């Protein structure tokens, strides 16, 4: 206890040491190097198993990316098909409107033609009767 002084205010032992003489990291490199030599086979096995897991994770990631890109391309193709089908529906609606208009006109014309033909038949019948009476 010669190197230690008692701090009266806190009640703690404070070492009476010169900062140059204390190495707080002393011995750490020796322990690490001796552990590294003994742990080397275990660490290499650990690295190999981590590499295997990394390969699995990498394969899963690549599989997800491939699946994502495939789904994205299929989605884009579906979007393009939807656009094309909407365009075709719009064209068919325009064509349908035109055909409905033409159908209405034709019905109106046929009706007028039939009415004219009936009047003409009535007129001809009256002409025939007039000629028969003469």
DSSP file (Angstrom, degrees, kcal/mol; ACC not computed):
  #  RESIDUE AA STRUCTURE BP1 BP2  ACC     N-H-->O    O-->H-N    N-H-->O    O-->H-N    TCO  KAPPA ALPHA  PHI   PSI    X-CA   Y-CA   Z-CA
    1    1 A X              0   0    0      0, 0.0     3,-0.4     0, 0.0     0, 0.0   0.000 360.0 360.0 360.0  14.9    0.0    0.0    0.0
    2    2 A X        +     0   0    0      1,-0.2     0, 0.0     3,-0.0     0, 0.0   0.879 360.0  48.4 -69.9 -36.1    2.9    2.3   -0.4
    3    3 A X  S    S+     0   0    0     12,-0.0    13,-4.2     2,-0.0     2,-0.4   0.548 101.3  80.2 -82.0  -5.5    1.9    3.3   -3.9
    4    4 A X  E     -A   15   0A   0     -3,-0.4     2,-0.3    11,-0.3    11,-0.2  -0.849  58.9-167.2-107.8 136.6   -1.7    3.9   -3.0
    5    5 A X  E     -A   14   0A   0      9,-2.3     9,-2.5    -2,-0.4     2,-0.6  -0.875  23.4-123.2-112.8 151.0   -3.0    7.1   -1.3
    6    6 A X  E     -A   13   0A   0     -2,-0.3     2,-0.7     7,-0.2     7,-0.2  -0.845  17.2-138.7 -96.6 126.1   -6.4    7.4    0.2
    7    7 A X     >  -     0   0    0      5,-2.5     4,-2.1    -2,-0.6     5,-0.3  -0.756  12.2-157.4 -82.6 117.4   -8.5   10.1   -1.2
    8    8 A X  T  4 S+     0   0    0     -2,-0.7    -1,-0.2     1,-0.2    -2,-0.0   0.813  84.5  52.4 -69.6 -31.4  -10.2   11.6    1.9
    9    9 A X  T  4 S+     0   0    0      1,-0.1    -1,-0.2    -3,-0.1    -2,-0.0   0.875 124.1  22.1 -77.1 -36.5  -13.1   13.2    0.0
   10   10 A X  T  4 S-     0   0    0      2,-0.2    -2,-0.2    -3,-0.1    -1,-0.1   0.663  93.2-128.3-106.5 -17.9  -14.3   10.1   -1.9
   11   11 A X     <  +     0   0    0     -4,-2.1     2,-0.3     1,-0.3    -3,-0.1   0.662  63.7 132.9  79.6  15.7  -12.9    7.3    0.2
   12   12 A X        -     0   0    0     -5,-0.3    -5,-2.5     1,-0.0     2,-0.5  -0.694  61.5-115.7-100.4 152.2  -11.4    5.7   -2.9
   13   13 A X  E     -A    6   0A   0     -2,-0.3     2,-0.5    -7,-0.2    -7,-0.2  -0.760  29.4-163.9 -82.8 127.0   -7.9    4.4   -3.3
   14   14 A X  E     -A    5   0A   0     -9,-2.5    -9,-2.3    -2,-0.5     2,-0.1  -0.960  20.8-123.1-112.6 123.1   -6.0    6.4   -5.9
   15   15 A X  E     -A    4   0A   0     -2,-0.5     2,-1.4   -11,-0.2   -11,-0.3  -0.418   9.9-140.7 -67.4 137.7   -2.8    4.8   -7.2
   16   16 A X        +     0   0    0    -13,-4.2     2,-0.4    -2,-0.1    -1,-0.1  -0.609  54.1 141.3 -93.5  73.2    0.2    6.9   -6.7
   17   17 A X        -     0   0    0     -2,-1.4     2,-0.3     5,-0.0     5,-0.0  -0.874  56.2-118.1-122.8 149.9    1.6    6.0  -10.1
   18   18 A X    >>  -     0   0    0     -2,-0.4     3,-1.3     1,-0.1     4,-0.7  -0.666  24.8-130.2 -80.4 136.9    3.4    7.8  -12.8
   19   19 A X  G >4 S+     0   0    0     -2,-0.3     3,-0.5     1,-0.3    -1,-0.1   0.790 106.7  59.3 -60.9 -28.3    1.4    7.9  -16.1
   20   20 A X  G 34 S+     0   0    0      1,-0.2    -1,-0.3     3,-0.1    -2,-0.0   0.775 103.0  51.8 -71.2 -25.4    4.5    6.7  -18.0
   21   21 A X  G <4 S+     0   0    0     -3,-1.3     2,-0.6     1,-0.0    -1,-0.2   0.595  94.0  81.1 -90.0 -11.1    4.7    3.5  -16.0
   22   22 A X    <<  -     0   0    0     -4,-0.7     2,-0.6    -3,-0.5     3,-0.1  -0.857  51.8-178.6-102.3 123.5    1.1    2.4  -16.4
   23   23 A X    >   -     0   0    0     -2,-0.6     3,-1.4     1,-0.1    -3,-0.1  -0.926   6.3-173.0-118.3 104.1    0.2    0.6  -19.7
   24   24 A X  T 3  S+     0   0    0     -2,-0.6    -1,-0.1     1,-0.3    -2,-0.0   0.712  86.8  51.3 -71.7 -18.5   -3.5   -0.2  -19.7
   25   25 A X  T >> S+     0   0    0     -3,-0.1     3,-1.6     2,-0.1     4,-0.6   0.320  79.2 132.3 -97.5   6.8   -3.2   -2.2  -22.9
   26   26 A X  T <4 S+     0   0    0     -3,-1.4    -3,-0.0     1,-0.3    -4,-0.0  -0.406  75.4  10.0 -64.5 127.4   -0.3   -4.3  -21.5
   27   27 A X  T 3> S+     0   0    0     -2,-0.2     4,-1.9     1,-0.0    -1,-0.3   0.246  96.3 104.5  91.6 -12.5   -0.8   -8.0  -22.2
   28   28 A X  H <> S+     0   0    0     -3,-1.6     4,-2.2     1,-0.2     5,-0.2   0.905  80.1  49.8 -68.9 -40.0   -3.8   -7.7  -24.5
   29   29 A X  H  X S+     0   0    0     -4,-0.6     4,-2.2     1,-0.2    -1,-0.2   0.828 110.1  51.5 -69.5 -30.3   -1.9   -8.4  -27.6
   30   30 A X  H  > S+     0   0    0      2,-0.2     4,-2.4     1,-0.2     5,-0.2   0.924 111.0  47.1 -70.9 -44.6   -0.3  -11.5  -26.1
   31   31 A X  H  X S+     0   0    0     -4,-1.9     4,-2.2     1,-0.2    -2,-0.2   0.904 114.2  48.2 -62.8 -41.4   -3.7  -12.9  -25.0
   32   32 A X  H  X S+     0   0    0     -4,-2.2     4,-2.6     2,-0.2    -1,-0.2   0.921 112.1  47.9 -66.6 -43.8   -5.1  -12.2  -28.4
   33   33 A X  H  X S+     0   0    0     -4,-2.2     4,-1.7     2,-0.2    -2,-0.2   0.881 113.2  47.7 -68.6 -36.1   -2.3  -13.8  -30.3
   34   34 A X  H  X S+     0   0    0     -4,-2.4     4,-1.6     2,-0.2    -1,-0.2   0.885 114.7  46.5 -71.4 -36.3   -2.3  -16.9  -28.2
   35   35 A X  H  X S+     0   0    0     -4,-2.2     4,-2.8    -5,-0.2    -2,-0.2   0.863 109.4  55.5 -68.9 -35.9   -6.1  -17.2  -28.6
   36   36 A X  H  X S+     0   0    0     -4,-2.6     4,-0.7     1,-0.2    -2,-0.2   0.876 106.8  50.0 -65.1 -37.2   -5.8  -16.6  -32.3
   37   37 A X  H  < S+     0   0    0     -4,-1.7     4,-0.3     1,-0.2     3,-0.3   0.906 117.6  38.8 -68.8 -39.9   -3.4  -19.5  -32.6
   38   38 A X  H  < S+     0   0    0     -4,-1.6     4,-0.4     1,-0.2     3,-0.3   0.808 119.3  47.3 -78.9 -29.3   -5.7  -21.9  -30.7
   39   39 A X  H  X S+     0   0    0     -4,-2.8     4,-3.4     1,-0.2     5,-0.3   0.468  84.3  96.6 -90.4  -1.8   -8.8  -20.5  -32.3
   40   40 A X  H  X S+     0   0    0     -4,-0.7     4,-2.4    -3,-0.3     5,-0.2   0.911  84.9  44.8 -58.7 -48.1   -7.5  -20.6  -35.8
   41   41 A X  H  > S+     0   0    0     -4,-0.3     4,-2.0    -3,-0.3    -1,-0.2   0.911 117.2  46.8 -63.5 -38.7   -9.0  -24.0  -36.8
   42   42 A X  H  > S+     0   0    0     -4,-0.4     4,-2.7     1,-0.2    -2,-0.2   0.910 112.5  49.2 -67.3 -41.3  -12.3  -23.0  -35.2
   43   43 A X  H  X S+     0   0    0     -4,-3.4     4,-2.7     2,-0.2    -1,-0.2   0.871 109.7  51.4 -68.4 -34.5  -12.3  -19.6  -36.8
   44   44 A X  H  X S+     0   0    0     -4,-2.4     4,-2.4    -5,-0.3    -1,-0.2   0.899 111.8  47.4 -68.5 -37.5  -11.6  -21.1  -40.3
   45   45 A X  H  X S+     0   0    0     -4,-2.0     4,-2.8     2,-0.2    -2,-0.2   0.909 112.5  49.9 -65.2 -40.6  -14.5  -23.5  -39.8
   46   46 A X  H  X S+     0   0    0     -4,-2.7     4,-2.6     2,-0.2    -2,-0.2   0.912 110.5  49.4 -63.1 -42.3  -16.7  -20.6  -38.7
   47   47 A X  H  X S+     0   0    0     -4,-2.7     4,-2.5     2,-0.2    -1,-0.2   0.907 111.1  49.9 -63.2 -41.1  -15.6  -18.6  -41.7
   48   48 A X  H  X S+     0   0    0     -4,-2.4     4,-2.2     2,-0.2    -2,-0.2   0.926 112.5  46.2 -63.5 -44.0  -16.4  -21.6  -44.0
   49   49 A X  H  X S+     0   0    0     -4,-2.8     4,-2.5     1,-0.2    -2,-0.2   0.887 112.7  50.4 -67.0 -36.0  -19.8  -22.0  -42.4
   50   50 A X  H  X S+     0   0    0     -4,-2.6     4,-2.9    -5,-0.2    -1,-0.2   0.881 108.3  53.2 -66.3 -36.8  -20.4  -18.3  -42.7
   51   51 A X  H  X S+     0   0    0     -4,-2.5     4,-2.5     2,-0.2    -2,-0.2   0.903 108.8  49.8 -62.9 -39.9  -19.4  -18.5  -46.4
   52   52 A X  H  X S+     0   0    0     -4,-2.2     4,-2.4     2,-0.2    -2,-0.2   0.938 113.2  45.5 -62.7 -46.4  -22.0  -21.3  -46.9
   53   53 A X  H  X S+     0   0    0     -4,-2.5     4,-3.0     1,-0.2     5,-0.2   0.898 111.7  52.6 -63.2 -38.9  -24.6  -19.2  -45.2
   54   54 A X  H  X S+     0   0    0     -4,-2.9     4,-2.9     1,-0.2    -1,-0.2   0.901 108.5  50.6 -63.2 -39.5  -23.5  -16.2  -47.2
   55   55 A X  H  X S+     0   0    0     -4,-2.5     4,-3.0     2,-0.2    -2,-0.2   0.915 111.3  48.3 -63.5 -41.9  -23.9  -18.2  -50.4
   56   56 A X  H  X S+     0   0    0     -4,-2.4     4,-2.8     2,-0.2    -2,-0.2   0.941 113.9  45.9 -62.8 -46.9  -27.4  -19.3  -49.4
   57   57 A X  H  X S+     0   0    0     -4,-3.0     4,-2.6     2,-0.2    -2,-0.2   0.904 113.9  49.5 -62.5 -41.2  -28.3  -15.7  -48.6
   58   58 A X  H  X S+     0   0    0     -4,-2.9     4,-2.8    -5,-0.2    -2,-0.2   0.919 111.5  48.6 -64.3 -43.4  -26.8  -14.5  -51.8
   59   59 A X  H  X S+     0   0    0     -4,-3.0     4,-2.7     2,-0.2    -2,-0.2   0.916 112.3  48.9 -62.7 -42.4  -28.6  -17.2  -53.8
   60   60 A X  H  X S+     0   0    0     -4,-2.8     4,-2.7     2,-0.2    -2,-0.2   0.913 112.0  49.0 -62.2 -42.0  -31.9  -16.3  -52.1
   61   61 A X  H  X S+     0   0    0     -4,-2.6     4,-2.7     2,-0.2    -2,-0.2   0.922 112.5  47.2 -63.3 -44.1  -31.2  -12.6  -52.9
   62   62 A X  H  X S+     0   0    0     -4,-2.8     4,-2.8     2,-0.2    -2,-0.2   0.893 111.7  51.6 -64.5 -38.8  -30.5  -13.4  -56.5
   63   63 A X  H  X S+     0   0    0     -4,-2.7     4,-2.9     2,-0.2    -2,-0.2   0.916 111.2  47.4 -62.9 -43.0  -33.6  -15.6  -56.6
   64   64 A X  H  X S+     0   0    0     -4,-2.7     4,-3.1     2,-0.2    -2,-0.2   0.915 112.6  48.9 -63.8 -42.6  -35.7  -12.7  -55.3
   65   65 A X  H  X S+     0   0    0     -4,-2.7     4,-2.8     2,-0.2    -2,-0.2   0.911 113.2  47.1 -64.5 -41.3  -34.1  -10.3  -57.7
   66   66 A X  H  X S+     0   0    0     -4,-2.8     4,-2.6     2,-0.2    -2,-0.2   0.932 114.4  47.0 -64.0 -45.5  -34.8  -12.7  -60.6
   67   67 A X  H  X S+     0   0    0     -4,-2.9     4,-2.9     2,-0.2     5,-0.2   0.912 113.1  49.7 -61.7 -42.8  -38.3  -13.2  -59.4
   68   68 A X  H  X S+     0   0    0     -4,-3.1     4,-2.7     2,-0.2    -2,-0.2   0.930 112.2  46.4 -62.4 -46.0  -38.8   -9.5  -59.0
   69   69 A X  H  X S+     0   0    0     -4,-2.8     4,-2.3     2,-0.2    -1,-0.2   0.886 113.7  49.4 -66.8 -36.4  -37.5   -8.7  -62.4
   70   70 A X  H  X S+     0   0    0     -4,-2.6     4,-2.5     2,-0.2    -2,-0.2   0.936 113.7  45.4 -65.8 -45.4  -39.6  -11.4  -64.0
   71   71 A X  H  X S+     0   0    0     -4,-2.9     4,-2.7     1,-0.2    -2,-0.2   0.880 111.9  52.9 -64.5 -37.0  -42.7  -10.2  -62.2
   72   72 A X  H  X S+     0   0    0     -4,-2.7     4,-2.4    -5,-0.2    -1,-0.2   0.915 110.9  45.9 -64.7 -42.1  -41.9   -6.6  -63.1
   73   73 A X  H  X S+     0   0    0     -4,-2.3     4,-2.4     2,-0.2    -2,-0.2   0.895 113.8  48.9 -68.7 -38.3  -41.6   -7.6  -66.8
   74   74 A X  H  X S+     0   0    0     -4,-2.5     4,-2.5     2,-0.2    -2,-0.2   0.900 111.5  50.2 -65.7 -39.0  -44.8   -9.6  -66.6
   75   75 A X  H  X S+     0   0    0     -4,-2.7     4,-2.6     2,-0.2    -2,-0.2   0.917 110.7  48.9 -62.9 -43.4  -46.5   -6.6  -64.9
   76   76 A X  H  X S+     0   0    0     -4,-2.4     4,-2.6     2,-0.2    -2,-0.2   0.905 111.1  50.1 -63.5 -41.1  -45.3   -4.3  -67.7
   77   77 A X  H  X S+     0   0    0     -4,-2.4     4,-2.4     2,-0.2    -2,-0.2   0.905 111.3  48.9 -63.3 -40.8  -46.5   -6.7  -70.3
   78   78 A X  H  X S+     0   0    0     -4,-2.5     4,-2.5     2,-0.2    -2,-0.2   0.900 110.5  50.9 -65.1 -40.3  -49.9   -6.8  -68.6
   79   79 A X  H  X S+     0   0    0     -4,-2.6     4,-2.4     2,-0.2    -2,-0.2   0.921 111.0  48.4 -62.1 -43.7  -50.0   -3.0  -68.4
   80   80 A X  H  X S+     0   0    0     -4,-2.6     4,-2.4     1,-0.2    -2,-0.2   0.896 111.4  50.3 -62.9 -39.8  -49.2   -2.8  -72.2
   81   81 A X  H  X S+     0   0    0     -4,-2.4     4,-2.8     2,-0.2    -2,-0.2   0.901 109.3  51.2 -65.9 -39.9  -51.9   -5.4  -72.9
   82   82 A X  H  X S+     0   0    0     -4,-2.5     4,-2.6     2,-0.2    -2,-0.2   0.922 110.3  49.2 -61.6 -43.9  -54.4   -3.4  -70.8
   83   83 A X  H  X S+     0   0    0     -4,-2.4     4,-2.2     2,-0.2    -2,-0.2   0.926 112.8  47.4 -61.1 -45.0  -53.5   -0.2  -72.8
   84   84 A X  H  X S+     0   0    0     -4,-2.4     4,-2.3     1,-0.2    -2,-0.2   0.911 112.6  48.8 -63.8 -43.1  -53.9   -2.0  -76.1
   85   85 A X  H  X S+     0   0    0     -4,-2.8     4,-2.6     2,-0.2    -2,-0.2   0.889 110.4  50.9 -66.0 -38.6  -57.3   -3.6  -75.0
   86   86 A X  H  X S+     0   0    0     -4,-2.6     4,-2.5     2,-0.2    -1,-0.2   0.908 109.9  50.6 -64.0 -39.8  -58.6   -0.2  -73.9
   87   87 A X  H  X S+     0   0    0     -4,-2.2     4,-2.3     2,-0.2    -2,-0.2   0.915 111.8  47.5 -62.4 -42.4  -57.6    1.3  -77.2
   88   88 A X  H  X S+     0   0    0     -4,-2.3     4,-2.6     2,-0.2    -2,-0.2   0.891 110.7  51.3 -66.7 -39.2  -59.4   -1.5  -79.0
   89   89 A X  H  X S+     0   0    0     -4,-2.6     4,-2.5     2,-0.2    -2,-0.2   0.918 110.1  50.1 -62.3 -42.6  -62.5   -1.0  -76.8
   90   90 A X  H  X S+     0   0    0     -4,-2.5     4,-2.2     2,-0.2    -2,-0.2   0.917 111.2  48.3 -61.9 -43.4  -62.5    2.7  -77.6
   91   91 A X  H  X S+     0   0    0     -4,-2.3     4,-2.7     1,-0.2    -2,-0.2   0.915 112.2  49.1 -62.5 -42.4  -62.2    2.0  -81.3
   92   92 A X  H  X S+     0   0    0     -4,-2.6     4,-3.0     2,-0.2    -2,-0.2   0.866 109.1  52.4 -66.9 -35.3  -65.1   -0.6  -81.1
   93   93 A X  H  X S+     0   0    0     -4,-2.5     4,-2.5     2,-0.2    -1,-0.2   0.915 111.2  46.7 -65.1 -41.7  -67.2    2.0  -79.2
   94   94 A X  H  X S+     0   0    0     -4,-2.2     4,-2.3     2,-0.2    -2,-0.2   0.932 114.9  46.8 -63.3 -44.8  -66.6    4.5  -81.9
   95   95 A X  H  X S+     0   0    0     -4,-2.7     4,-2.7     1,-0.2    -2,-0.2   0.904 111.8  51.4 -63.7 -40.8  -67.4    1.9  -84.6
   96   96 A X  H  X S+     0   0    0     -4,-3.0     4,-2.6     2,-0.2    -2,-0.2   0.902 109.1  50.2 -63.2 -41.8  -70.5    0.8  -82.6
   97   97 A X  H  X S+     0   0    0     -4,-2.5     4,-2.3     2,-0.2    -1,-0.2   0.925 112.0  48.1 -61.6 -44.4  -71.7    4.4  -82.4
   98   98 A X  H  X S+     0   0    0     -4,-2.3     4,-2.5     1,-0.2    -2,-0.2   0.911 112.4  48.3 -62.4 -43.0  -71.2    4.8  -86.2
   99   99 A X  H  X S+     0   0    0     -4,-2.7     4,-2.7     2,-0.2    -2,-0.2   0.881 110.3  51.6 -67.0 -37.7  -73.0    1.6  -86.9
  100  100 A X  H  X S+     0   0    0     -4,-2.6     4,-2.3     2,-0.2    -1,-0.2   0.912 111.1  48.1 -63.7 -41.7  -75.9    2.5  -84.6
  101  101 A X  H  X S+     0   0    0     -4,-2.3     4,-2.2     2,-0.2    -2,-0.2   0.933 113.7  46.7 -63.2 -45.6  -76.2    5.9  -86.4
  102  102 A X  H  X S+     0   0    0     -4,-2.5     4,-2.6     1,-0.2    -2,-0.2   0.895 111.0  52.6 -63.4 -40.5  -76.1    4.2  -89.8
  103  103 A X  H  X S+     0   0    0     -4,-2.7     4,-2.5     1,-0.2    -1,-0.2   0.914 108.8  49.8 -61.5 -43.9  -78.7    1.6  -88.6
  104  104 A X  H  X S+     0   0    0     -4,-2.3     4,-2.3     2,-0.2    -1,-0.2   0.918 112.1  47.9 -61.2 -44.2  -81.1    4.3  -87.5
  105  105 A X  H  X S+     0   0    0     -4,-2.2     4,-2.9     2,-0.2    -2,-0.2   0.913 111.6  50.0 -63.4 -43.1  -80.7    6.1  -90.9
  106  106 A X  H  X S+     0   0    0     -4,-2.6     4,-3.0     2,-0.2     5,-0.2   0.916 110.8  49.0 -64.1 -42.1  -81.3    2.9  -92.8
  107  107 A X  H  X S+     0   0    0     -4,-2.5     4,-2.5     2,-0.2    -1,-0.2   0.918 112.6  48.4 -61.4 -42.5  -84.4    2.1  -90.8
  108  108 A X  H  X S+     0   0    0     -4,-2.3     4,-2.4    -5,-0.2    -2,-0.2   0.922 113.6  46.8 -63.8 -44.1  -85.7    5.6  -91.4
  109  109 A X  H  X S+     0   0    0     -4,-2.9     4,-2.8     2,-0.2    -2,-0.2   0.909 113.0  48.4 -65.1 -42.7  -85.0    5.4  -95.1
  110  110 A X  H  X S+     0   0    0     -4,-3.0     4,-2.9     2,-0.2     5,-0.2   0.906 111.5  50.8 -64.7 -39.9  -86.6    1.9  -95.4
  111  111 A X  H  X S+     0   0    0     -4,-2.5     4,-2.4    -5,-0.2    -2,-0.2   0.929 112.7  45.6 -62.3 -44.6  -89.6    3.2  -93.5
  112  112 A X  H  X S+     0   0    0     -4,-2.4     4,-2.4     2,-0.2    -2,-0.2   0.903 113.8  49.7 -65.1 -40.3  -89.9    6.2  -95.9
  113  113 A X  H  X S+     0   0    0     -4,-2.8     4,-2.6     2,-0.2    -2,-0.2   0.907 111.5  48.5 -64.5 -42.9  -89.4    3.9  -98.9
  114  114 A X  H  X S+     0   0    0     -4,-2.9     4,-2.4     2,-0.2    -2,-0.2   0.905 112.0  49.1 -63.9 -41.7  -92.1    1.5  -97.7
  115  115 A X  H  X S+     0   0    0     -4,-2.4     4,-2.3    -5,-0.2    -2,-0.2   0.912 112.2  48.4 -64.4 -41.7  -94.5    4.3  -97.0
  116  116 A X  H  X S+     0   0    0     -4,-2.4     4,-2.4     1,-0.2    -2,-0.2   0.906 110.9  51.2 -63.8 -41.7  -93.8    5.7 -100.5
  117  117 A X  H  X S+     0   0    0     -4,-2.6     4,-2.6     2,-0.2    -2,-0.2   0.902 109.6  49.7 -64.0 -41.3  -94.3    2.3 -102.1
  118  118 A X  H  X S+     0   0    0     -4,-2.4     4,-2.7     2,-0.2    -1,-0.2   0.923 111.8  48.1 -63.8 -43.7  -97.7    1.9 -100.3
  119  119 A X  H  X S+     0   0    0     -4,-2.3     4,-2.6     1,-0.2    -2,-0.2   0.909 112.1  49.8 -62.7 -39.9  -98.8    5.3 -101.5
  120  120 A X  H  X S+     0   0    0     -4,-2.4     4,-2.7     2,-0.2    -2,-0.2   0.900 110.9  49.3 -65.7 -40.7  -97.7    4.4 -105.0
  121  121 A X  H  X S+     0   0    0     -4,-2.6     4,-2.8     2,-0.2    -2,-0.2   0.923 112.1  48.7 -64.1 -42.9  -99.6    1.1 -104.9
  122  122 A X  H  X S+     0   0    0     -4,-2.7     4,-2.2     1,-0.2    -2,-0.2   0.916 112.7  48.0 -62.3 -42.8 -102.7    2.9 -103.6
  123  123 A X  H  X S+     0   0    0     -4,-2.6     4,-2.2     2,-0.2    -2,-0.2   0.909 112.6  48.3 -64.4 -42.1 -102.4    5.5 -106.4
  124  124 A X  H  X S+     0   0    0     -4,-2.7     4,-2.9     2,-0.2    -2,-0.2   0.907 110.1  52.0 -66.2 -40.9 -101.9    2.8 -109.1
  125  125 A X  H  X S+     0   0    0     -4,-2.8     4,-2.4     1,-0.2    -1,-0.2   0.915 110.7  48.1 -60.5 -41.1 -104.9    0.8 -107.8
  126  126 A X  H  X S+     0   0    0     -4,-2.2     4,-2.2     2,-0.2    -1,-0.2   0.898 111.9  49.7 -65.5 -39.4 -107.0    4.0 -108.0
  127  127 A X  H  X S+     0   0    0     -4,-2.2     4,-2.3     2,-0.2    -2,-0.2   0.907 110.9  49.9 -64.4 -42.8 -105.7    4.6 -111.5
  128  128 A X  H  X S+     0   0    0     -4,-2.9     4,-2.3     1,-0.2    -2,-0.2   0.927 111.8  47.8 -63.9 -44.3 -106.5    1.0 -112.5
  129  129 A X  H  X S+     0   0    0     -4,-2.4     4,-1.7     1,-0.2    -1,-0.2   0.886 110.8  51.3 -64.6 -39.1 -110.0    1.3 -111.2
  130  130 A X  H  X S+     0   0    0     -4,-2.2     4,-0.8     1,-0.2    -1,-0.2   0.915 111.8  46.9 -64.2 -41.3 -110.5    4.6 -112.9
  131  131 A X  H  < S+     0   0    0     -4,-2.3     3,-0.4     1,-0.2    -2,-0.2   0.861 110.2  53.1 -69.4 -34.4 -109.4    3.1 -116.2
  132  132 A X  H  < S+     0   0    0     -4,-2.3    -1,-0.2     1,-0.2    -2,-0.2   0.826 106.6  53.7 -69.1 -30.5 -111.6    0.0 -115.7
  133  133 A X  H  <        0   0    0     -4,-1.7    -1,-0.2     1,-0.2    -2,-0.2   0.680 360.0 360.0 -78.8 -17.2 -114.6    2.2 -115.1
  134  134 A X     <        0   0    0     -4,-0.8    -1,-0.2    -3,-0.4    -2,-0.2   0.490 360.0 360.0 -79.4 360.0 -114.2    4.1 -118.3
